[in-house]
């Protein structure tokens, strides 16, 4: 059974949606896939204009993208997390500062069913 996380991403203040998407697709994603070979699938979901509807009690989240990231198992995810403390992981974190508002981003582990 695969292991999956969802990442909720918010672009850096002052960055256009187009620049955010371009950086994510052309710079960050290739770097992440090279740095973390444990990732077996990475799907990006960009929030469509007018496409989010939440009740007033919940409020409108500021996400620009929700990414689904799969690993073969939990140990693959844990290996990725451990690699974040290496020089290669530092390169990922430095790149995130170029396009993400990291204080407003988050992730969660999910159980997937159909």
C-alpha positions, 0 to 999 in steps of 0.5 A: 500500500502506498503512503501519501501526503498533501502539501498546501502551498501559498505563493510568496507575497508579491509573486504572480500566480503565473510566476509561482506555477512556472517556478514550481513546475520548471525549477522546484519539481525537477529539483525535488524529484532529483533530491528525493527519489523516494517520491513515486508520484507527484500531482499538482493541483492549482486552485482555479479562479473562482473555484474554491467554495468554503462556508463563512465559518471555515473561511477561504484558505489562501492556498495557491496549490494543493500537491499530492505526493506518493511514496511506496511506503512510510519509510520512503516518506521518512527517508525524504524527511531525513534528507531535508537535514542534508546539504541537498535538503538545504537546497530544497529549502532555499528554493522554497524561499524563492517562491513559497510563503513557508509560514502559511504552507502546510502538509498532512499525511492522508489515508487514501480510499476509493 
